[in-house]
Amino acid sequence: MTPKTIKGKALVSTLLVALNAGGLATRPRFSNLAVLAESQIPTAPSATVSPVGPPAQLGLLQQPSDTSTSTVMSPPTRVAIEDANGNILSSATNRVRVNLTGIFGLGGTLKVNARKGIATFSDLTVGTVGNYTLTVSSPGLTSTTSAVFTIAPPVSTNSATTINQTTPLSLDASPGGHFQITYNWQAVPVEGPSLVFVNFIDSTGTVRFQDNAQPPVPPSQWNGPVSYTHTIAVPSTTPPGNYQVVAGLNSSTGNISLVAGPGVISAANGGYQVGTLILIPTCSITSFGAIGDGVTNNAGAIQKTFNYAAANKCTALVPVGTFAYSGILTARGIAVTGTGAGAILKALDTNNEALTLTGNGGSISNLVMRGIGSTRNVTYQAAMIWVNGATNFTVENLLIDGGSCVGIFNAAGQAGLIQNNTVKNTLADSITNTNGAYNIMVKGNRVINSGDDGISNNSYLSDSNTVHAITIQGNTVLQNKWGRGLEVSGGSNITFTGNYVDNPDGYTDMYIASEAEWKTQNVATITITGNTFVNGGPNQGTAIIYNSEAGSTTITGVNINGNQFVNPKAGAVQFAGNGSETGLIIQNNIDFSTSAFSFSSNRTASPALTGNQVLPPSAYTTPLVPPGGGCSFSGC
């Protein structure tokens, strides 16, 4: 028993009871207490021992200690479970939580079960200089607040790198959408290998999603101001709400202590809150009168929902049902999302099927779109998804089935992500970038039974801009009805990597062209690497470089490197046409066939072919990338 357990006159009475019961010889047992002369003991014949009650409150036995940033407080902070009279309950095992009062930023073990009525917090740290108090709480008990303690600048740190706020500091997005964020550091080289981690943490402290990516320049090479921008997709299943953006550095031995820049708050486990993210709530199309019977024309109700979402910052929701519509729908800078396989938008007008995405930061995700028509159409309005000059957009996890035109038609879209969609049975191309689209990632999609090219990139002489800065990665293209698997006809800085193409329609799997027939632009800096191409030809080589414009239009800088060509019908690589084809590097590919690796009908082509192998078809066992991709729900 310590002096903490009994208060006021009760302490004196208890001492007398103990002495009278055990005699003077028992006094050494209380050597830590001053022995009171009888003349000093107040007369209090009515004083009694306070009865021990149930757990009621928390008391601080050891206040938090002053220390420096990211240094463990010593001695440890100790919290007692007390009854209403302040008695410590030695049998209590309540779970106790400790936080910085009013803010995030306390590191260490923040939840501890009491032992013998006392919870000990032995590893608490704060990473930011300042004066703080701790709030101590436990379910059902009265909480308490500590005395003020001070966190001083560090005597030394593991790194002099300073982490600053993100740009912008406050972000808005929607589940299924995406946003761009810039991370900022004032840096010196960080000793040893390390990675940047970024967590998006909800109000319960749960990490909902992450952006843990190696920055363009490794931290070991940082020097001075460092800033870089990431485009981050928000999983469609992420609930609306407010999220902390917490960043830091991690090494193989744990998180690295940093210096917090202005406005940055220390968070748990070596992280620093560098910004906030707000995910907005949903507004359903049924709230505006849409009926999912597959017959009713819901175009008006759907458009009202989209307009309301733009004005009120909610995500337009397509619930379970088949919602027919006739005419073009326009989503301007909003998120449109569904509930998966049961959320269906069904077109009624073959000439006006487009769900159009415009503005900044919009997204379409997690639903089914069904098109109609038996005659091919070539207008944007007839596409199932028409990205009409949108910026920072996302088209993700859709099942697009049918349609008289293109499945996903990106016309002049910028900074976009077209990811994990299944597009099948279109009468024109399945996914197309055109009209100067740039900075686009087309990733993880599954294309089946396309009416023309599977995934194409087209720049025409009449276009004011050229398609450029495009990455086509990890897609699967199967069973084209006509046309090519992957294609660029006019464009620059386009990379095709890690794709699987099996195109048995007689045409090429990989088409690089500048076409007089369609008046397309120059082609420059095309990289084709790590793909598996199956069953290309026999009307063309499995990969063909074709320039039919024998004037000023050129093809230059094509690198076909490290691909598999499986069972090419005419040959792995063909050079065709009569126009200029220069800077062609064809190297380290494997051709599983019995024919020559390449052939040419273009006298101006000047390829450099090195390290390519022709092996018997029986040597082929495993694709570089297996077929896959597509949306995640039933029917994909």
Secondary structure, DSSP 8 states (H G I E B T S, - for coil): --TTSS-THHHHHHHHHHHHHH-GGGGGGGTTS----GGGS---TT----------EEEEEE----EETT---SS-EEEEEE-TT--B-TT---EEEEEETTS--EES--EEE-BTTEEEE---EE-S-EEE-EEEE-TTSB-EE---EEEE--S--S---EE---BSSEEEE-TT-EEEEEEEEEE---SS-EEEEEEEE-TTS-EEEE-----SS-GGG--EEEEEEEEEE--TT--SEEEEEEEEEEETTEEE--EE-TT-EE-GGG-EEEEEEEE--EEEGGGGT---BSSS--HHHHHHHHHHHHHHT-EEEE-SEEEEE-S-EEEES-EEEE-STTEEEEE--TT---EEEESBS-EEEEEEEE---SS---SGGGSSEEEES-BS-EEEEEEEE--SS-SEEEES-EEEEEES-EEES-SS-SEEEETT-EEEEEES-EEES-SS-SEEEE-BTT-SS--EEEEEES-EEE--SSS-SEEEESEEEEEEES-EEE-TTBS-SEEEEE-TTTTB--EEEEEEES-EEES--BSS-SEEEEE---SS-EEEEEEEES-EEES-SS-SEEEEESSEEEEEEEES-EEESSS-SEEE--TTEEEEEES-EEE-GGG--S-SS-S--S-SSTT-
